């Protein structure tokens, strides 16, 4: 991030004097291992996906968000700038192709916050699988 700011690709992030939530700060500082949680033992066993944004000021090429894909075993990550959350699926396919070709392995599990951009929206019949969820099922990737 420092390099991107130095090269003037990203604007310097500033935070206002908003009231600080002590519990939020504590939650982010304390590292605890969840009961029963284990780290994956192989590359591409688990990929963590998350979207961050929107940012108040438009960044490069009108992008307001970024999406990350992080391998649980190596902690190596990919970051993509996106204009809308709806681009998550397309960015996953691009990332998947790149990662699987480099490592000659298949992604086994994708973990996320399970919001609508990943798995579809709720309606009167419950959650309807969106294109991303159907793609994961079709490619035998657990979520």
Secondary structure as a PSIPRED ss2 file (coil, helix, strand):
# PSIPRED VFORMAT (PSIPRED V4.0)

   1 X C   1.000  0.000  0.000
   2 X H   0.000  1.000  0.000
   3 X H   0.000  1.000  0.000
   4 X H   0.000  1.000  0.000
   5 X H   0.000  1.000  0.000
   6 X H   0.000  1.000  0.000
   7 X C   1.000  0.000  0.000
   8 X C   1.000  0.000  0.000
   9 X C   1.000  0.000  0.000
  10 X C   1.000  0.000  0.000
  11 X C   1.000  0.000  0.000
  12 X C   1.000  0.000  0.000
  13 X C   1.000  0.000  0.000
  14 X C   1.000  0.000  0.000
  15 X C   1.000  0.000  0.000
  16 X C   1.000  0.000  0.000
  17 X C   1.000  0.000  0.000
  18 X C   1.000  0.000  0.000
  19 X C   1.000  0.000  0.000
  20 X C   1.000  0.000  0.000
  21 X C   1.000  0.000  0.000
  22 X H   0.000  1.000  0.000
  23 X H   0.000  1.000  0.000
  24 X H   0.000  1.000  0.000
  25 X H   0.000  1.000  0.000
  26 X H   0.000  1.000  0.000
  27 X H   0.000  1.000  0.000
  28 X H   0.000  1.000  0.000
  29 X H   0.000  1.000  0.000
  30 X C   1.000  0.000  0.000
  31 X C   1.000  0.000  0.000
  32 X C   1.000  0.000  0.000
  33 X C   1.000  0.000  0.000
  34 X C   1.000  0.000  0.000
  35 X C   1.000  0.000  0.000
  36 X C   1.000  0.000  0.000
  37 X C   1.000  0.000  0.000
  38 X C   1.000  0.000  0.000
  39 X C   1.000  0.000  0.000
  40 X C   1.000  0.000  0.000
  41 X C   1.000  0.000  0.000
  42 X C   1.000  0.000  0.000
  43 X C   1.000  0.000  0.000
  44 X C   1.000  0.000  0.000
  45 X C   1.000  0.000  0.000
  46 X E   0.000  0.000  1.000
  47 X E   0.000  0.000  1.000
  48 X E   0.000  0.000  1.000
  49 X E   0.000  0.000  1.000
  50 X E   0.000  0.000  1.000
  51 X E   0.000  0.000  1.000
  52 X E   0.000  0.000  1.000
  53 X E   0.000  0.000  1.000
  54 X C   1.000  0.000  0.000
  55 X C   1.000  0.000  0.000
  56 X C   1.000  0.000  0.000
  57 X C   1.000  0.000  0.000
  58 X C   1.000  0.000  0.000
  59 X C   1.000  0.000  0.000
  60 X H   0.000  1.000  0.000
  61 X H   0.000  1.000  0.000
  62 X H   0.000  1.000  0.000
  63 X C   1.000  0.000  0.000
  64 X C   1.000  0.000  0.000
  65 X E   0.000  0.000  1.000
  66 X E   0.000  0.000  1.000
  67 X E   0.000  0.000  1.000
  68 X E   0.000  0.000  1.000
  69 X E   0.000  0.000  1.000
  70 X E   0.000  0.000  1.000
  71 X E   0.000  0.000  1.000
  72 X C   1.000  0.000  0.000
  73 X C   1.000  0.000  0.000
  74 X C   1.000  0.000  0.000
  75 X C   1.000  0.000  0.000
  76 X C   1.000  0.000  0.000
  77 X E   0.000  0.000  1.000
  78 X E   0.000  0.000  1.000
  79 X E   0.000  0.000  1.000
  80 X E   0.000  0.000  1.000
  81 X E   0.000  0.000  1.000
  82 X E   0.000  0.000  1.000
  83 X C   1.000  0.000  0.000
  84 X C   1.000  0.000  0.000
  85 X H   0.000  1.000  0.000
  86 X H   0.000  1.000  0.000
  87 X H   0.000  1.000  0.000
  88 X H   0.000  1.000  0.000
  89 X H   0.000  1.000  0.000
  90 X H   0.000  1.000  0.000
  91 X H   0.000  1.000  0.000
  92 X H   0.000  1.000  0.000
  93 X H   0.000  1.000  0.000
  94 X H   0.000  1.000  0.000
  95 X H   0.000  1.000  0.000
  96 X H   0.000  1.000  0.000
  97 X H   0.000  1.000  0.000
  98 X H   0.000  1.000  0.000
  99 X H   0.000  1.000  0.000
 100 X H   0.000  1.000  0.000
 101 X H   0.000  1.000  0.000
 102 X H   0.000  1.000  0.000
 103 X H   0.000  1.000  0.000
 104 X C   1.000  0.000  0.000
 105 X C   1.000  0.000  0.000
 106 X C   1.000  0.000  0.000
 107 X C   1.000  0.000  0.000
 108 X C   1.000  0.000  0.000
 109 X E   0.000  0.000  1.000
 110 X E   0.000  0.000  1.000
 111 X E   0.000  0.000  1.000
 112 X C   1.000  0.000  0.000
 113 X C   1.000  0.000  0.000
 114 X C   1.000  0.000  0.000
 115 X C   1.000  0.000  0.000
 116 X H   0.000  1.000  0.000
 117 X H   0.000  1.000  0.000
 118 X H   0.000  1.000  0.000
 119 X H   0.000  1.000  0.000
 120 X C   1.000  0.000  0.000
 121 X C   1.000  0.000  0.000
 122 X E   0.000  0.000  1.000
 123 X E   0.000  0.000  1.000
 124 X C   1.000  0.000  0.000
 125 X C   1.000  0.000  0.000
 126 X E   0.000  0.000  1.000
 127 X E   0.000  0.000  1.000
 128 X C   1.000  0.000  0.000
 129 X C   1.000  0.000  0.000
 130 X C   1.000  0.000  0.000
 131 X H   0.000  1.000  0.000
 132 X H   0.000  1.000  0.000
 133 X H   0.000  1.000  0.000
 134 X H   0.000  1.000  0.000
 135 X H   0.000  1.000  0.000
 136 X H   0.000  1.000  0.000
 137 X H   0.000  1.000  0.000
 138 X H   0.000  1.000  0.000
 139 X C   1.000  0.000  0.000
 140 X C   1.000  0.000  0.000
 141 X C   1.000  0.000  0.000
 142 X E   0.000  0.000  1.000
 143 X C   1.000  0.000  0.000
